[in-house]
Amino acid sequence: MAEKSQNLVGPQIRRLRRAAGMSQNDLAIKLQVKGWDISRGGVSKIESRLRLVNDAEIFLLAAVLGHEIKELFPNRPARIKDVLRQGRD
């Protein structure tokens, strides 16, 4: 059974990071300077869609990558149902 995707933004973060010429470690360090305690491994998990990303984290990712928040989201999200929480609140 495939693991459930935890976010929609991971592939776009990877693409934007690479376009900026940053390693995962570079991105982690820039995020740490902004106050987010994240490691290179944490960045890897986000990019691989294995880690949930909350709204504050998305805000910081966009700022550090130098893009608008909307650019972190795919135009046509695949597997959106895999990411949605299933169950009642």
PDB file with SEQRES, HELIX, SHEET and CRYST1 records, atoms N, CA, C and O in Angstrom:
SEQRES   1 A   89  MET ALA GLU LYS SER GLN ASN LEU VAL GLY PRO GLN ILE          
SEQRES   2 A   89  ARG ARG LEU ARG ARG ALA ALA GLY MET SER GLN ASN ASP          
SEQRES   3 A   89  LEU ALA ILE LYS LEU GLN VAL LYS GLY TRP ASP ILE SER          
SEQRES   4 A   89  ARG GLY GLY VAL SER LYS ILE GLU SER ARG LEU ARG LEU          
SEQRES   5 A   89  VAL ASN ASP ALA GLU ILE PHE LEU LEU ALA ALA VAL LEU          
SEQRES   6 A   89  GLY HIS GLU ILE LYS GLU LEU PHE PRO ASN ARG PRO ALA          
SEQRES   7 A   89  ARG ILE LYS ASP VAL LEU ARG GLN GLY ARG ASP                  
HELIX    1 AA1 GLY A   10  ALA A   19  1                                  10    
HELIX    2 AA2 GLN A   24  VAL A   33  1                                  10    
HELIX    3 AA3 ARG A   40  GLU A   47  1                                   8    
HELIX    4 AA4 ASP A   55  LEU A   65  1                                  11    
HELIX    5 AA5 ILE A   69  LEU A   72  5                                   4    
HELIX    6 AA6 ILE A   80  VAL A   83  1                                   4    
CRYST1    1.000    1.000    1.000  90.00  90.00  90.00 P 1           1          
ATOM      1  N   MET A   1       0.839  -1.177   0.000  1.00  0.00           N  
ATOM      2  CA  MET A   1       0.000   0.000   0.000  1.00  0.00           C  
ATOM      3  C   MET A   1       0.892   1.250   0.000  1.00  0.00           C  
ATOM      4  O   MET A   1       1.830   1.349   0.791  1.00  0.00           O  
ATOM      5  N   ALA A   2       0.592   2.199  -0.889  1.00  0.00           N  
ATOM      6  CA  ALA A   2       1.379   3.438  -0.979  1.00  0.00           C  
ATOM      7  C   ALA A   2       1.066   4.335   0.214  1.00  0.00           C  
ATOM      8  O   ALA A   2      -0.047   4.341   0.740  1.00  0.00           O  
ATOM      9  N   GLU A   3       2.085   5.093   0.625  1.00  0.00           N  
ATOM     10  CA  GLU A   3       1.877   6.014   1.733  1.00  0.00           C  
ATOM     11  C   GLU A   3       0.987   7.161   1.286  1.00  0.00           C  
ATOM     12  O   GLU A   3       1.024   7.577   0.128  1.00  0.00           O  
ATOM     13  N   LYS A   4       0.194   7.665   2.211  1.00  0.00           N  
ATOM     14  CA  LYS A   4      -0.698   8.775   1.927  1.00  0.00           C  
ATOM     15  C   LYS A   4       0.118  10.058   1.798  1.00  0.00           C  
ATOM     16  O   LYS A   4       0.982  10.342   2.628  1.00  0.00           O  
ATOM     17  N   SER A   5      -0.165  10.827   0.751  1.00  0.00           N  
ATOM     18  CA  SER A   5       0.509  12.110   0.563  1.00  0.00           C  
ATOM     19  C   SER A   5       0.083  13.068   1.664  1.00  0.00           C  
ATOM     20  O   SER A   5      -1.089  13.113   2.038  1.00  0.00           O  
ATOM     21  N   GLN A   6       1.035  13.832   2.179  1.00  0.00           N  
ATOM     22  CA  GLN A   6       0.761  14.748   3.281  1.00  0.00           C  
ATOM     23  C   GLN A   6       0.652  16.208   2.849  1.00  0.00           C  
ATOM     24  O   GLN A   6       0.259  17.055   3.652  1.00  0.00           O  
ATOM     25  N   ASN A   7       0.990  16.520   1.598  1.00  0.00           N  
ATOM     26  CA  ASN A   7       0.883  17.902   1.138  1.00  0.00           C  
ATOM     27  C   ASN A   7       0.765  17.944  -0.374  1.00  0.00           C  
ATOM     28  O   ASN A   7       1.002  16.946  -1.054  1.00  0.00           O  
ATOM     29  N   LEU A   8       0.397  19.102  -0.890  1.00  0.00           N  
ATOM     30  CA  LEU A   8       0.325  19.327  -2.332  1.00  0.00           C  
ATOM     31  C   LEU A   8       1.526  20.108  -2.841  1.00  0.00           C  
ATOM     32  O   LEU A   8       1.795  20.112  -4.042  1.00  0.00           O  
ATOM     33  N   VAL A   9       2.246  20.765  -1.950  1.00  0.00           N  
ATOM     34  CA  VAL A   9       3.268  21.732  -2.348  1.00  0.00           C  
ATOM     35  C   VAL A   9       4.668  21.152  -2.550  1.00  0.00           C  
ATOM     36  O   VAL A   9       5.525  21.829  -3.119  1.00  0.00           O  
ATOM     37  N   GLY A  10       4.920  19.953  -2.114  1.00  0.00           N  
ATOM     38  CA  GLY A  10       6.267  19.389  -2.145  1.00  0.00           C  
ATOM     39  C   GLY A  10       6.976  19.454  -3.483  1.00  0.00           C  
ATOM     40  O   GLY A  10       8.103  19.943  -3.551  1.00  0.00           O  
ATOM     41  N   PRO A  11       6.344  18.972  -4.559  1.00  0.00           N  
ATOM     42  CA  PRO A  11       7.041  19.011  -5.851  1.00  0.00           C  
ATOM     43  C   PRO A  11       7.368  20.432  -6.326  1.00  0.00           C  
ATOM     44  O   PRO A  11       8.409  20.654  -6.944  1.00  0.00           O  
ATOM     45  N   GLN A  12       6.494  21.380  -6.041  1.00  0.00           N  
ATOM     46  CA  GLN A  12       6.752  22.762  -6.450  1.00  0.00           C  
ATOM     47  C   GLN A  12       7.885  23.369  -5.620  1.00  0.00           C  
ATOM     48  O   GLN A  12       8.695  24.139  -6.135  1.00  0.00           O  
ATOM     49  N   ILE A  13       7.934  23.024  -4.350  1.00  0.00           N  
ATOM     50  CA  ILE A  13       9.029  23.513  -3.504  1.00  0.00           C  
ATOM     51  C   ILE A  13      10.352  22.991  -4.037  1.00  0.00           C  
ATOM     52  O   ILE A  13      11.324  23.741  -4.125  1.00  0.00           O  
ATOM     53  N   ARG A  14      10.400  21.721  -4.390  1.00  0.00           N  
ATOM     54  CA  ARG A  14      11.622  21.135  -4.960  1.00  0.00           C  
ATOM     55  C   ARG A  14      12.017  21.880  -6.240  1.00  0.00           C  
ATOM     56  O   ARG A  14      13.178  22.252  -6.414  1.00  0.00           O  
ATOM     57  N   ARG A  15      11.057  22.092  -7.122  1.00  0.00           N  
ATOM     58  CA  ARG A  15      11.328  22.762  -8.392  1.00  0.00           C  
ATOM     59  C   ARG A  15      11.845  24.178  -8.169  1.00  0.00           C  
ATOM     60  O   ARG A  15      12.832  24.576  -8.788  1.00  0.00           O  
ATOM     61  N   LEU A  16      11.194  24.948  -7.296  1.00  0.00           N  
ATOM     62  CA  LEU A  16      11.603  26.332  -7.034  1.00  0.00           C  
ATOM     63  C   LEU A  16      12.962  26.390  -6.332  1.00  0.00           C  
ATOM     64  O   LEU A  16      13.775  27.270  -6.616  1.00  0.00           O  
ATOM     65  N   ARG A  17      13.200  25.460  -5.425  1.00  0.00           N  
ATOM     66  CA  ARG A  17      14.500  25.411  -4.727  1.00  0.00           C  
ATOM     67  C   ARG A  17      15.624  25.145  -5.719  1.00  0.00           C  
ATOM     68  O   ARG A  17      16.652  25.822  -5.705  1.00  0.00           O  
ATOM     69  N   ARG A  18      15.422  24.167  -6.567  1.00  0.00           N  
ATOM     70  CA  ARG A  18      16.443  23.844  -7.567  1.00  0.00           C  
ATOM     71  C   ARG A  18      16.664  25.006  -8.531  1.00  0.00           C  
ATOM     72  O   ARG A  18      17.801  25.313  -8.890  1.00  0.00           O  
ATOM     73  N   ALA A  19      15.570  25.652  -8.951  1.00  0.00           N  
ATOM     74  CA  ALA A  19      15.689  26.798  -9.860  1.00  0.00           C  
ATOM     75  C   ALA A  19      16.488  27.928  -9.220  1.00  0.00           C  
ATOM     76  O   ALA A  19      17.155  28.694  -9.916  1.00  0.00           O  
ATOM     77  N   ALA A  20      16.419  28.032  -7.894  1.00  0.00           N  
ATOM     78  CA  ALA A  20      17.169  29.060  -7.160  1.00  0.00           C  
ATOM     79  C   ALA A  20      18.612  28.631  -6.904  1.00  0.00           C  
ATOM     80  O   ALA A  20      19.400  29.402  -6.357  1.00  0.00           O  
ATOM     81  N   GLY A  21      18.961  27.407  -7.297  1.00  0.00           N  
ATOM     82  CA  GLY A  21      20.323  26.917  -7.098  1.00  0.00           C  
ATOM     83  C   GLY A  21      20.637  26.567  -5.656  1.00  0.00           C  
ATOM     84  O   GLY A  21      21.796  26.601  -5.242  1.00  0.00           O  
ATOM     85  N   MET A  22      19.599  26.230  -4.885  1.00  0.00           N  
ATOM     86  CA  MET A  22      19.785  25.883  -3.471  1.00  0.00           C  
ATOM     87  C   MET A  22      19.740  24.379  -3.267  1.00  0.00           C  
ATOM     88  O   MET A  22      18.991  23.665  -3.936  1.00  0.00           O  
ATOM     89  N   SER A  23      20.547  23.916  -2.339  1.00  0.00           N  
ATOM     90  CA  SER A  23      20.437  22.528  -1.886  1.00  0.00           C  
ATOM     91  C   SER A  23      19.338  22.472  -0.820  1.00  0.00           C  
ATOM     92  O   SER A  23      18.862  23.507  -0.354  1.00  0.00           O  
ATOM     93  N   GLN A  24      18.947  21.270  -0.448  1.00  0.00           N  
ATOM     94  CA  GLN A  24      17.985  21.127   0.650  1.00  0.00           C  
ATOM     95  C   GLN A  24      18.560  21.719   1.926  1.00  0.00           C  
ATOM     96  O   GLN A  24      17.835  22.338   2.705  1.00  0.00           O  
ATOM     97  N   ASN A  25      19.851  21.538   2.147  1.00  0.00           N  
ATOM     98  CA  ASN A  25      20.486  22.083   3.336  1.00  0.00           C  
ATOM     99  C   ASN A  25      20.471  23.614   3.310  1.00  0.00           C  
ATOM    100  O   ASN A  25      20.219  24.252   4.332  1.00  0.00           O  
ATOM    101  N   ASP A  26      20.742  24.201   2.137  1.00  0.00           N  
ATOM    102  CA  ASP A  26      20.682  25.666   2.007  1.00  0.00           C  
ATOM    103  C   ASP A  26      19.301  26.181   2.392  1.00  0.00           C  
ATOM    104  O   ASP A  26      19.176  27.152   3.138  1.00  0.00           O  
ATOM    105  N   LEU A  27      18.263  25.521   1.877  1.00  0.00           N  
ATOM    106  CA  LEU A  27      16.897  25.952   2.179  1.00  0.00           C  
ATOM    107  C   LEU A  27      16.609  25.803   3.666  1.00  0.00           C  
ATOM    108  O   LEU A  27      16.009  26.693   4.269  1.00  0.00           O  
ATOM    109  N   ALA A  28      17.023  24.702   4.262  1.00  0.00           N  
ATOM    110  CA  ALA A  28      16.803  24.495   5.695  1.00  0.00           C  
ATOM    111  C   ALA A  28      17.465  25.601   6.512  1.00  0.00           C  
ATOM    112  O   ALA A  28      16.868  26.116   7.457  1.00  0.00           O  
ATOM    113  N   ILE A  29      18.685  25.966   6.156  1.00  0.00           N  
ATOM    114  CA  ILE A  29      19.401  27.020   6.888  1.00  0.00           C  
ATOM    115  C   ILE A  29      18.669  28.354   6.764  1.00  0.00           C  
ATOM    116  O   ILE A  29      18.527  29.075   7.752  1.00  0.00           O  
ATOM    117  N   LYS A  30      18.204  28.689   5.561  1.00  0.00           N  
ATOM    118  CA  LYS A  30      17.476  29.952   5.360  1.00  0.00           C  
ATOM    119  C   LYS A  30      16.178  29.963   6.168  1.00  0.00           C  
ATOM    120  O   LYS A  30      15.790  30.999   6.709  1.00  0.00           O  
ATOM    121  N   LEU A  31      15.515  28.825   6.248  1.00  0.00           N  
ATOM    122  CA  LEU A  31      14.285  28.726   7.039  1.00  0.00           C  
ATOM    123  C   LEU A  31      14.594  28.829   8.535  1.00  0.00           C  
ATOM    124  O   LEU A  31      13.828  29.431   9.288  1.00  0.00           O  
ATOM    125  N   GLN A  32      15.704  28.248   8.959  1.00  0.00           N  
ATOM    126  CA  GLN A  32      16.109  28.335  10.367  1.00  0.00           C  
ATOM    127  C   GLN A  32      16.372  29.781  10.766  1.00  0.00           C  
ATOM    128  O   GLN A  32      16.004  30.197  11.865  1.00  0.00           O  
ATOM    129  N   VAL A  33      17.005  30.552   9.884  1.00  0.00           N  
ATOM    130  CA  VAL A  33      17.270  31.971  10.167  1.00  0.00           C  
ATOM    131  C   VAL A  33      15.964  32.727  10.381  1.00  0.00           C  
ATOM    132  O   VAL A  33      15.911  33.685  11.152  1.00  0.00           O  
ATOM    133  N   LYS A  34      14.907  32.287   9.689  1.00  0.00           N  
ATOM    134  CA  LYS A  34      13.582  32.921   9.827  1.00  0.00           C  
ATOM    135  C   LYS A  34      12.814  32.409  11.052  1.00  0.00           C  
ATOM    136  O   LYS A  34      11.715  32.886  11.336  1.00  0.00           O  
ATOM    137  N   GLY A  35      13.393  31.433  11.783  1.00  0.00           N  
ATOM    138  CA  GLY A  35      12.761  30.967  13.012  1.00  0.00           C  
ATOM    139  C   GLY A  35      12.132  29.595  12.974  1.00  0.00           C  
ATOM    140  O   GLY A  35      11.529  29.170  13.959  1.00  0.00           O  
ATOM    141  N   TRP A  36      12.253  28.889  11.867  1.00  0.00           N  
ATOM    142  CA  TRP A  36      11.660  27.557  11.741  1.00  0.00           C  
ATOM    143  C   TRP A  36      12.734  26.519  12.046  1.00  0.00           C  
ATOM    144  O   TRP A  36      13.753  26.468  11.357  1.00  0.00           O  
ATOM    145  N   ASP A  37      12.526  25.710  13.046  1.00  0.00           N  
ATOM    146  CA  ASP A  37      13.475  24.657  13.419  1.00  0.00           C  
ATOM    147  C   ASP A  37      13.245  23.450  12.512  1.00  0.00           C  
ATOM    148  O   ASP A  37      12.493  22.539  12.857  1.00  0.00           O  
ATOM    149  N   ILE A  38      13.899  23.451  11.350  1.00  0.00           N  
ATOM    150  CA  ILE A  38      13.756  22.371  10.370  1.00  0.00           C  
ATOM    151  C   ILE A  38      15.136  21.952   9.879  1.00  0.00           C  
ATOM    152  O   ILE A  38      16.045  22.773   9.755  1.00  0.00           O  
ATOM    153  N   SER A  39      15.270  20.683   9.608  1.00  0.00           N  
ATOM    154  CA  SER A  39      16.544  20.137   9.122  1.00  0.00           C  
ATOM    155  C   SER A  39      16.469  19.888   7.620  1.00  0.00           C  
ATOM    156  O   SER A  39      15.420  20.061   6.999  1.00  0.00           O  
ATOM    157  N   ARG A  40      17.593  19.481   7.050  1.00  0.00           N  
ATOM    158  CA  ARG A  40      17.612  19.080   5.644  1.00  0.00           C  
ATOM    159  C   ARG A  40      16.662  17.909   5.431  1.00  0.00           C  
ATOM    160  O   ARG A  40      15.965  17.838   4.418  1.00  0.00           O  
ATOM    161  N   GLY A  41      16.641  16.997   6.388  1.00  0.00           N  
ATOM    162  CA  GLY A  41      15.732  15.853   6.305  1.00  0.00           C  
ATOM    163  C   GLY A  41      14.272  16.275   6.305  1.00  0.00           C  
ATOM    164  O   GLY A  41      13.446  15.666   5.625  1.00  0.00           O  
ATOM    165  N   GLY A  42      13.954  17.308   7.061  1.00  0.00           N  
ATOM    166  CA  GLY A  42      12.584  17.831   7.077  1.00  0.00           C  
ATOM    167  C   GLY A  42      12.196  18.410   5.731  1.00  0.00           C  
ATOM    168  O   GLY A  42      11.077  18.207   5.259  1.00  0.00           O  
ATOM    169  N   VAL A  43      13.125  19.134   5.113  1.00  0.00           N  
ATOM    170  CA  VAL A  43      12.881  19.674   3.768  1.00  0.00           C  
ATOM    171  C   VAL A  43      12.660  18.523   2.795  1.00  0.00           C  
ATOM    172  O   VAL A  43      11.759  18.579   1.958  1.00  0.00           O  
ATOM    173  N   SER A  44      13.475  17.485   2.902  1.00  0.00           N  
ATOM    174  CA  SER A  44      13.340  16.318   2.037  1.00  0.00           C  
ATOM    175  C   SER A  44      11.961  15.672   2.186  1.00  0.00           C  
ATOM    176  O   SER A  44      11.339  15.290   1.195  1.00  0.00           O  
ATOM    177  N   LYS A  45      11.493  15.555   3.411  1.00  0.00           N  
ATOM    178  CA  LYS A  45      10.180  14.952   3.653  1.00  0.00           C  
ATOM    179  C   LYS A  45       9.061  15.806   3.071  1.00  0.00           C  
ATOM    180  O   LYS A  45       8.079  15.271   2.557  1.00  0.00           O  
ATOM    181  N   ILE A  46       9.198  17.129   3.145  1.00  0.00           N  
ATOM    182  CA  ILE A  46       8.193  18.015   2.546  1.00  0.00           C  
ATOM    183  C   ILE A  46       8.191  17.826   1.036  1.00  0.00           C  
ATOM    184  O   ILE A  46       7.136  17.639   0.429  1.00  0.00           O  
ATOM    185  N   GLU A  47       9.372  17.876   0.432  1.00  0.00           N  
ATOM    186  CA  GLU A  47       9.460  17.736  -1.017  1.00  0.00           C  
ATOM    187  C   GLU A  47       8.953  16.388  -1.500  1.00  0.00           C  
ATOM    188  O   GLU A  47       8.430  16.286  -2.610  1.00  0.00           O  
ATOM    189  N   SER A  48       9.099  15.360  -0.688  1.00  0.00           N  
ATOM    190  CA  SER A  48       8.632  14.012  -1.035  1.00  0.00           C  
ATOM    191  C   SER A  48       7.171  13.796  -0.663  1.00  0.00           C  
ATOM    192  O   SER A  48       6.623  12.713  -0.872  1.00  0.00           O  
ATOM    193  N   ARG A  49       6.547  14.826  -0.114  1.00  0.00           N  
ATOM    194  CA  ARG A  49       5.133  14.799   0.289  1.00  0.00           C  
ATOM    195  C   ARG A  49       4.885  13.844   1.457  1.00  0.00           C  
ATOM    196  O   ARG A  49       3.783  13.318   1.609  1.00  0.00           O  
ATOM    197  N   LEU A  50       5.909  13.623   2.279  1.00  0.00           N  
ATOM    198  CA  LEU A  50       5.784  12.731   3.428  1.00  0.00           C  
ATOM    199  C   LEU A  50       5.492  13.484   4.724  1.00  0.00           C  
ATOM    200  O   LEU A  50       5.257  12.866   5.763  1.00  0.00           O  
ATOM    201  N   ARG A  51       5.507  14.830   4.664  1.00  0.00           N  
ATOM    202  CA  ARG A  51       5.307  15.659   5.857  1.00  0.00           C  
ATOM    203  C   ARG A  51       4.249  16.717   5.574  1.00  0.00           C  
ATOM    204  O   ARG A  51       4.253  17.356   4.521  1.00  0.00           O  
ATOM    205  N   LEU A  52       3.354  16.887   6.523  1.00  0.00           N  
ATOM    206  CA  LEU A  52       2.349  17.934   6.453  1.00  0.00           C  
ATOM    207  C   LEU A  52       3.029  19.295   6.525  1.00  0.00           C  
ATOM    208  O   LEU A  52       4.040  19.446   7.211  1.00  0.00           O  
ATOM    209  N   VAL A  53       2.486  20.286   5.826  1.00  0.00           N  
ATOM    210  CA  VAL A  53       3.016  21.649   5.859  1.00  0.00           C  
ATOM    211  C   VAL A  53       1.867  22.564   6.274  1.00  0.00           C  
ATOM    212  O   VAL A  53       0.841  22.613   5.596  1.00  0.00           O  
ATOM    213  N   ASN A  54       2.032  23.294   7.391  1.00  0.00           N  
ATOM    214  CA  ASN A  54       0.941  24.160   7.840  1.00  0.00           C  
ATOM    215  C   ASN A  54       1.024  25.527   7.174  1.00  0.00           C  
ATOM    216  O   ASN A  54       1.967  25.805   6.434  1.00  0.00           O  
ATOM    217  N   ASP A  55       0.046  26.373   7.434  1.00  0.00           N  
ATOM    218  CA  ASP A  55      -0.036  27.663   6.752  1.00  0.00           C  
ATOM    219  C   ASP A  55       1.149  28.575   7.058  1.00  0.00           C  
ATOM    220  O   ASP A  55       1.633  29.256   6.154  1.00  0.00           O  
ATOM    221  N   ALA A  56       1.623  28.611   8.274  1.00  0.00           N  
ATOM    222  CA  ALA A  56       2.771  29.453   8.624  1.00  0.00           C  
ATOM    223  C   ALA A  56       4.029  28.965   7.906  1.00  0.00           C  
ATOM    224  O   ALA A  56       4.853  29.768   7.467  1.00  0.00           O  
ATOM    225  N   GLU A  57       4.169  27.654   7.793  1.00  0.00           N  
ATOM    226  CA  GLU A  57       5.324  27.090   7.107  1.00  0.00           C  
ATOM    227  C   GLU A  57       5.279  27.408   5.612  1.00  0.00           C  
ATOM    228  O   GLU A  57       6.310  27.709   5.009  1.00  0.00           O  
ATOM    229  N   ILE A  58       4.097  27.342   5.020  1.00  0.00           N  
ATOM    230  CA  ILE A  58       3.943  27.705   3.610  1.00  0.00           C  
ATOM    231  C   ILE A  58       4.317  29.166   3.402  1.00  0.00           C  
ATOM    232  O   ILE A  58       4.981  29.506   2.423  1.00  0.00           O  
ATOM    233  N   PHE A  59       3.898  30.025   4.313  1.00  0.00           N  
ATOM    234  CA  PHE A  59       4.237  31.450   4.241  1.00  0.00           C  
ATOM    235  C   PHE A  59       5.759  31.635   4.225  1.00  0.00           C  
ATOM    236  O   PHE A  59       6.288  32.371   3.392  1.00  0.00           O  
ATOM    237  N   LEU A  60       6.466  30.960   5.153  1.00  0.00           N  
ATOM    238  CA  LEU A  60       7.922  31.079   5.212  1.00  0.00           C  
ATOM    239  C   LEU A  60       8.601  30.474   3.984  1.00  0.00           C  
ATOM    240  O   LEU A  60       9.564  31.041   3.466  1.00  0.00           O  
ATOM    241  N   LEU A  61       8.114  29.345   3.523  1.00  0.00           N  
ATOM    242  CA  LEU A  61       8.692  28.731   2.328  1.00  0.00           C  
ATOM    243  C   LEU A  61       8.608  29.683   1.139  1.00  0.00           C  
ATOM    244  O   LEU A  61       9.586  29.863   0.415  1.00  0.00           O  
ATOM    245  N   ALA A  62       7.447  30.289   0.939  1.00  0.00           N  
ATOM    246  CA  ALA A  62       7.282  31.227  -0.173  1.00  0.00           C  
ATOM    247  C   ALA A  62       8.224  32.412  -0.022  1.00  0.00           C  
ATOM    248  O   ALA A  62       8.859  32.824  -0.993  1.00  0.00           O  
ATOM    249  N   ALA A  63       8.320  32.958   1.171  1.00  0.00           N  
ATOM    250  CA  ALA A  63       9.184  34.119   1.408  1.00  0.00           C  
ATOM    251  C   ALA A  63      10.644  33.787   1.141  1.00  0.00           C  
ATOM    252  O   ALA A  63      11.335  34.545   0.460  1.00  0.00           O  
ATOM    253  N   VAL A  64      11.119  32.672   1.664  1.00  0.00           N  
ATOM    254  CA  VAL A  64      12.525  32.290   1.507  1.00  0.00           C  
ATOM    255  C   VAL A  64      12.841  31.938   0.053  1.00  0.00           C  
ATOM    256  O   VAL A  64      13.934  32.225  -0.435  1.00  0.00           O  
ATOM    257  N   LEU A  65      11.891  31.321  -0.631  1.00  0.00           N  
ATOM    258  CA  LEU A  65      12.107  30.971  -2.031  1.00  0.00           C  
ATOM    259  C   LEU A  65      11.906  32.171  -2.964  1.00  0.00           C  
ATOM    260  O   LEU A  65      12.260  32.113  -4.141  1.00  0.00           O  
ATOM    261  N   GLY A  66      11.336  33.256  -2.430  1.00  0.00           N  
ATOM    262  CA  GLY A  66      11.143  34.467  -3.226  1.00  0.00           C  
ATOM    263  C   GLY A  66       9.998  34.376  -4.211  1.00  0.00           C  
ATOM    264  O   GLY A  66      10.062  34.947  -5.300  1.00  0.00           O  
ATOM    265  N   HIS A  67       8.948  33.657  -3.833  1.00  0.00           N  
ATOM    266  CA  HIS A  67       7.786  33.481  -4.704  1.00  0.00           C  
ATOM    267  C   HIS A  67       6.508  33.753  -3.929  1.00  0.00           C  
ATOM    268  O   HIS A  67       6.502  33.757  -2.698  1.00  0.00           O  
ATOM    269  N   GLU A  68       5.431  33.979  -4.662  1.00  0.00           N  
ATOM    270  CA  GLU A  68       4.127  34.139  -4.025  1.00  0.00           C  
ATOM    271  C   GLU A  68       3.632  32.776  -3.554  1.00  0.00           C  
ATOM    272  O   GLU A  68       3.983  31.739  -4.117  1.00  0.00           O  
ATOM    273  N   ILE A  69       2.820  32.803  -2.523  1.00  0.00           N  
ATOM    274  CA  ILE A  69       2.287  31.550  -1.959  1.00  0.00           C  
ATOM    275  C   ILE A  69       1.602  30.713  -3.029  1.00  0.00           C  
ATOM    276  O   ILE A  69       1.767  29.493  -3.056  1.00  0.00           O  
ATOM    277  N   LYS A  70       0.847  31.340  -3.896  1.00  0.00           N  
ATOM    278  CA  LYS A  70       0.103  30.582  -4.913  1.00  0.00           C  
ATOM    279  C   LYS A  70       1.026  29.785  -5.835  1.00  0.00           C  
ATOM    280  O   LYS A  70       0.603  28.787  -6.419  1.00  0.00           O  
ATOM    281  N   GLU A  71       2.278  30.216  -5.970  1.00  0.00           N  
ATOM    282  CA  GLU A  71       3.222  29.502  -6.827  1.00  0.00           C  
ATOM    283  C   GLU A  71       3.702  28.193  -6.202  1.00  0.00           C  
ATOM    284  O   GLU A  71       4.309  27.368  -6.884  1.00  0.00           O  
ATOM    285  N   LEU A  72       3.434  28.001  -4.917  1.00  0.00           N  
ATOM    286  CA  LEU A  72       3.808  26.755  -4.256  1.00  0.00           C  
ATOM    287  C   LEU A  72       2.791  25.646  -4.504  1.00  0.00           C  
ATOM    288  O   LEU A  72       3.064  24.478  -4.226  1.00  0.00           O  
ATOM    289  N   PHE A  73       1.623  26.005  -5.026  1.00  0.00           N  
ATOM    290  CA  PHE A  73       0.569  25.032  -5.262  1.00  0.00           C  
ATOM    291  C   PHE A  73       0.487  24.672  -6.741  1.00  0.00           C  
ATOM    292  O   PHE A  73       0.677  25.534  -7.599  1.00  0.00           O  
ATOM    293  N   PRO A  74       0.206  23.412  -7.046  1.00  0.00           N  
ATOM    294  CA  PRO A  74       0.065  23.012  -8.448  1.00  0.00           C  
ATOM    295  C   PRO A  74      -1.208  23.596  -9.056  1.00  0.00           C  
ATOM    296  O   PRO A  74      -2.195  23.822  -8.356  1.00  0.00           O  
ATOM    297  N   ASN A  75      -1.172  23.835 -10.362  1.00  0.00           N  
ATOM    298  CA  ASN A  75      -2.366  24.338 -11.050  1.00  0.00           C  
ATOM    299  C   ASN A  75      -3.483  23.310 -11.051  1.00  0.00           C  
ATOM    300  O   ASN A  75      -4.654  23.648 -10.882  1.00  0.00           O  
ATOM    301  N   ARG A  76      -3.115  22.073 -11.240  1.00  0.00           N  
ATOM    302  CA  ARG A  76      -4.080  20.969 -11.239  1.00  0.00           C  
ATOM    303  C   ARG A  76      -3.590  19.911 -10.268  1.00  0.00           C  
ATOM    304  O   ARG A  76      -2.861  18.995 -10.648  1.00  0.00           O  
ATOM    305  N   PRO A  77      -3.991  20.040  -9.017  1.00  0.00           N  
ATOM    306  CA  PRO A  77      -3.465  19.099  -8.013  1.00  0.00           C  
ATOM    307  C   PRO A  77      -3.907  17.665  -8.272  1.00  0.00           C  
ATOM    308  O   PRO A  77      -5.098  17.362  -8.346  1.00  0.00           O  
ATOM    309  N   ALA A  78      -2.930  16.808  -8.404  1.00  0.00           N  
ATOM    310  CA  ALA A  78      -3.193  15.375  -8.551  1.00  0.00           C  
ATOM    311  C   ALA A  78      -3.318  14.769  -7.155  1.00  0.00           C  
ATOM    312  O   ALA A  78      -2.650  15.200  -6.216  1.00  0.00           O  
ATOM    313  N   ARG A  79      -4.151  13.800  -7.041  1.00  0.00           N  
ATOM    314  CA  ARG A  79      -4.310  13.043  -5.791  1.00  0.00           C  
ATOM    315  C   ARG A  79      -4.740  13.923  -4.614  1.00  0.00           C  
ATOM    316  O   ARG A  79      -4.355  13.667  -3.474  1.00  0.00           O  
ATOM    317  N   ILE A  80      -5.531  14.951  -4.890  1.00  0.00           N  
ATOM    318  CA  ILE A  80      -5.960  15.842  -3.802  1.00  0.00           C  
ATOM    319  C   ILE A  80      -6.734  15.068  -2.729  1.00  0.00           C  
ATOM    320  O   ILE A  80      -6.641  15.389  -1.544  1.00  0.00           O  
ATOM    321  N   LYS A  81      -7.484  14.069  -3.136  1.00  0.00           N  
ATOM    322  CA  LYS A  81      -8.249  13.284  -2.162  1.00  0.00           C  
ATOM    323  C   LYS A  81      -7.333  12.519  -1.216  1.00  0.00           C  
ATOM    324  O   LYS A  81      -7.715  12.216  -0.085  1.00  0.00           O  
ATOM    325  N   ASP A  82      -6.109  12.201  -1.685  1.00  0.00           N  
ATOM    326  CA  ASP A  82      -5.153  11.509  -0.822  1.00  0.00           C  
ATOM    327  C   ASP A  82      -4.665  12.416   0.307  1.00  0.00           C  
ATOM    328  O   ASP A  82      -4.298  11.944   1.383  1.00  0.00           O  
ATOM    329  N   VAL A  83      -4.668  13.713   0.047  1.00  0.00           N  
ATOM    330  CA  VAL A  83      -4.152  14.667   1.015  1.00  0.00           C  
ATOM    331  C   VAL A  83      -5.229  15.119   1.994  1.00  0.00           C  
ATOM    332  O   VAL A  83      -4.936  15.423   3.151  1.00  0.00           O  
ATOM    333  N   LEU A  84      -6.478  15.164   1.530  1.00  0.00           N  
ATOM    334  CA  LEU A  84      -7.570  15.594   2.404  1.00  0.00           C  
ATOM    335  C   LEU A  84      -7.705  14.671   3.594  1.00  0.00           C  
ATOM    336  O   LEU A  84      -7.566  13.453   3.477  1.00  0.00           O  
ATOM    337  N   ARG A  85      -7.977  15.268   4.739  1.00  0.00           N  
ATOM    338  CA  ARG A  85      -8.218  14.449   5.927  1.00  0.00           C  
ATOM    339  C   ARG A  85      -9.520  13.699   5.741  1.00  0.00           C  
ATOM    340  O   ARG A  85     -10.528  14.264   5.315  1.00  0.00           O  
ATOM    341  N   GLN A  86      -9.482  12.461   6.055  1.00  0.00           N  
ATOM    342  CA  GLN A  86     -10.685  11.647   5.980  1.00  0.00           C  
ATOM    343  C   GLN A  86     -11.218  11.451   7.395  1.00  0.00           C  
ATOM    344  O   GLN A  86     -10.491  11.000   8.280  1.00  0.00           O  
ATOM    345  N   GLY A  87     -12.439  11.777   7.599  1.00  0.00           N  
ATOM    346  CA  GLY A  87     -13.013  11.655   8.935  1.00  0.00           C  
ATOM    347  C   GLY A  87     -13.737  12.921   9.328  1.00  0.00           C  
ATOM    348  O   GLY A  87     -13.787  13.889   8.569  1.00  0.00           O  
ATOM    349  N   ARG A  88     -14.280  12.905  10.482  1.00  0.00           N  
ATOM    350  CA  ARG A  88     -15.058  14.039  10.966  1.00  0.00           C  
ATOM    351  C   ARG A  88     -14.259  14.881  11.918  1.00  0.00           C  
ATOM    352  O   ARG A  88     -13.424  14.382  12.671  1.00  0.00           O  
ATOM    353  N   ASP A  89     -14.529  16.173  11.873  1.00  0.00           N  
ATOM    354  CA  ASP A  89     -13.890  17.101  12.819  1.00  0.00           C  
ATOM    355  C   ASP A  89     -14.788  17.342  14.000  1.00  0.00           C  
ATOM    356  O   ASP A  89     -14.429  18.093  14.906  1.00  0.00           O  
TER     357      ASP A  89                                                      
END                                                                             
